[in-house]
Amino acid sequence: MVSGSIAVIGAGMVTIGVGVGIGKLAAAAMDGIARQPEMAPKIQVNMLIAAALIEGVALFCAVICLLAK
C-alpha cells in the first residue's frame, strides 16, 4: 500500500520535472530564434529532438514509478 503511494508521488514528480525541462528548452529556443532569426529552422529541429528525448525519459521514469509496487 505504501509503495503504491510513493510510486504515484514519483510519477507526479517526473511530470513536474518534464514540464519545467521542456519549458526551459522552449524559452531558450525562443531566445535563440529572437537573436538569430535565420537559424530558426535548425533551432526548431534541435528543440524538437531534445523535447522528444525528454519525453521519452519521462515516460520511462513514469513507467518505472508505476511498476514499482
PyRosetta script that sets phi, psi and omega in degrees:
from pyrosetta import init, pose_from_sequence

init()
pose = pose_from_sequence("MVSGSIAVIGAGMVTIGVGVGIGKLAAAAMDGIARQPEMAPKIQVNMLIAAALIEGVALFCAVICLLAK")
pose.set_psi(1, -46.1)
pose.set_omega(1, -178.6)
pose.set_phi(2, -68.5)
pose.set_psi(2, -40.0)
pose.set_omega(2, -178.6)
pose.set_phi(3, -65.6)
pose.set_psi(3, -30.5)
pose.set_omega(3, 176.1)
pose.set_phi(4, -66.2)
pose.set_psi(4, -38.9)
pose.set_omega(4, 178.5)
pose.set_phi(5, -67.0)
pose.set_psi(5, -40.1)
pose.set_omega(5, 178.9)
pose.set_phi(6, -65.6)
pose.set_psi(6, -37.0)
pose.set_omega(6, 178.7)
pose.set_phi(7, -64.1)
pose.set_psi(7, -38.7)
pose.set_omega(7, 179.0)
pose.set_phi(8, -67.3)
pose.set_psi(8, -39.7)
pose.set_omega(8, 177.1)
pose.set_phi(9, -63.7)
pose.set_psi(9, -41.2)
pose.set_omega(9, 178.0)
pose.set_phi(10, -62.6)
pose.set_psi(10, -40.7)
pose.set_omega(10, 178.5)
pose.set_phi(11, -64.9)
pose.set_psi(11, -38.2)
pose.set_omega(11, 176.9)
pose.set_phi(12, -65.5)
pose.set_psi(12, -39.3)
pose.set_omega(12, 178.3)
pose.set_phi(13, -65.8)
pose.set_psi(13, -37.5)
pose.set_omega(13, 176.6)
pose.set_phi(14, -61.9)
pose.set_psi(14, -42.9)
pose.set_omega(14, -179.3)
pose.set_phi(15, -63.6)
pose.set_psi(15, -42.8)
pose.set_omega(15, 178.7)
pose.set_phi(16, -63.9)
pose.set_psi(16, -43.7)
pose.set_omega(16, 179.5)
pose.set_phi(17, -62.0)
pose.set_psi(17, -40.1)
pose.set_omega(17, 178.8)
pose.set_phi(18, -66.1)
pose.set_psi(18, -42.3)
pose.set_omega(18, 178.8)
pose.set_phi(19, -60.1)
pose.set_psi(19, -44.0)
pose.set_omega(19, 178.8)
pose.set_phi(20, -66.1)
pose.set_psi(20, -43.8)
pose.set_omega(20, -178.7)
pose.set_phi(21, -63.6)
pose.set_psi(21, -44.9)
pose.set_omega(21, 179.8)
pose.set_phi(22, -70.7)
pose.set_psi(22, -32.8)
pose.set_omega(22, 175.6)
pose.set_phi(23, -63.2)
pose.set_psi(23, -44.1)
pose.set_omega(23, 177.4)
pose.set_phi(24, -65.6)
pose.set_psi(24, -38.8)
pose.set_omega(24, 178.5)
pose.set_phi(25, -61.9)
pose.set_psi(25, -46.1)
pose.set_omega(25, -179.4)
pose.set_phi(26, -67.0)
pose.set_psi(26, -38.6)
pose.set_omega(26, 178.8)
pose.set_phi(27, -63.7)
pose.set_psi(27, -42.7)
pose.set_omega(27, 178.9)
pose.set_phi(28, -66.2)
pose.set_psi(28, -38.0)
pose.set_omega(28, 178.4)
pose.set_phi(29, -65.8)
pose.set_psi(29, -42.2)
pose.set_omega(29, 178.4)
pose.set_phi(30, -65.1)
pose.set_psi(30, -36.8)
pose.set_omega(30, 175.6)
pose.set_phi(31, -61.0)
pose.set_psi(31, -46.3)
pose.set_omega(31, -179.6)
pose.set_phi(32, -64.6)
pose.set_psi(32, -39.4)
pose.set_omega(32, 178.9)
pose.set_phi(33, -68.3)
pose.set_psi(33, -36.3)
pose.set_omega(33, 178.4)
pose.set_phi(34, -66.6)
pose.set_psi(34, -33.9)
pose.set_omega(34, -179.1)
pose.set_phi(35, -79.5)
pose.set_psi(35, -37.1)
pose.set_omega(35, -178.8)
pose.set_phi(36, -135.6)
pose.set_psi(36, 84.2)
pose.set_omega(36, -177.6)
pose.set_phi(37, -60.6)
pose.set_psi(37, -27.5)
pose.set_omega(37, -178.6)
pose.set_phi(38, -70.4)
pose.set_psi(38, -16.3)
pose.set_omega(38, 179.2)
pose.set_phi(39, -95.5)
pose.set_psi(39, 7.1)
pose.set_omega(39, -175.2)
pose.set_phi(40, -54.5)
pose.set_psi(40, -45.5)
pose.set_omega(40, -179.1)
pose.set_phi(41, -61.4)
pose.set_psi(41, -41.8)
pose.set_omega(41, 179.9)
pose.set_phi(42, -68.1)
pose.set_psi(42, -39.9)
pose.set_omega(42, 179.6)
pose.set_phi(43, -64.7)
pose.set_psi(43, -42.1)
pose.set_omega(43, -179.5)
pose.set_phi(44, -64.1)
pose.set_psi(44, -41.9)
pose.set_omega(44, 179.3)
pose.set_phi(45, -63.1)
pose.set_psi(45, -46.9)
pose.set_omega(45, 179.2)
pose.set_phi(46, -63.7)
pose.set_psi(46, -37.0)
pose.set_omega(46, 178.7)
pose.set_phi(47, -65.0)
pose.set_psi(47, -43.1)
pose.set_omega(47, -179.9)
pose.set_phi(48, -65.9)
pose.set_psi(48, -39.1)
pose.set_omega(48, 177.3)
pose.set_phi(49, -64.0)
pose.set_psi(49, -45.7)
pose.set_omega(49, 179.7)
pose.set_phi(50, -64.3)
pose.set_psi(50, -40.5)
pose.set_omega(50, 178.6)
pose.set_phi(51, -64.1)
pose.set_psi(51, -39.0)
pose.set_omega(51, 178.2)
pose.set_phi(52, -65.1)
pose.set_psi(52, -39.9)
pose.set_omega(52, 177.5)
pose.set_phi(53, -65.7)
pose.set_psi(53, -40.5)
pose.set_omega(53, 177.7)
pose.set_phi(54, -62.8)
pose.set_psi(54, -44.6)
pose.set_omega(54, 179.3)
pose.set_phi(55, -63.2)
pose.set_psi(55, -38.5)
pose.set_omega(55, 179.0)
pose.set_phi(56, -64.1)
pose.set_psi(56, -44.8)
pose.set_omega(56, 177.9)
pose.set_phi(57, -64.5)
pose.set_psi(57, -39.9)
pose.set_omega(57, 179.8)
pose.set_phi(58, -63.9)
pose.set_psi(58, -42.0)
pose.set_omega(58, 178.2)
pose.set_phi(59, -63.4)
pose.set_psi(59, -42.4)
pose.set_omega(59, 178.0)
pose.set_phi(60, -60.7)
pose.set_psi(60, -45.5)
pose.set_omega(60, 179.4)
pose.set_phi(61, -65.3)
pose.set_psi(61, -40.6)
pose.set_omega(61, 179.8)
pose.set_phi(62, -65.0)
pose.set_psi(62, -39.6)
pose.set_omega(62, 178.2)
pose.set_phi(63, -65.2)
pose.set_psi(63, -41.7)
pose.set_omega(63, 177.7)
pose.set_phi(64, -61.5)
pose.set_psi(64, -44.1)
pose.set_omega(64, 179.2)
pose.set_phi(65, -61.1)
pose.set_psi(65, -42.5)
pose.set_omega(65, -176.8)
pose.set_phi(66, -76.6)
pose.set_psi(66, -24.7)
pose.set_omega(66, 178.8)
pose.set_phi(67, -87.4)
pose.set_psi(67, -10.7)
pose.set_omega(67, -177.0)
pose.set_phi(68, -81.2)
pose.set_psi(68, 66.7)
pose.set_omega(68, 180.0)
pose.set_phi(69, -104.8)
pose.dump_pdb("model.pdb")
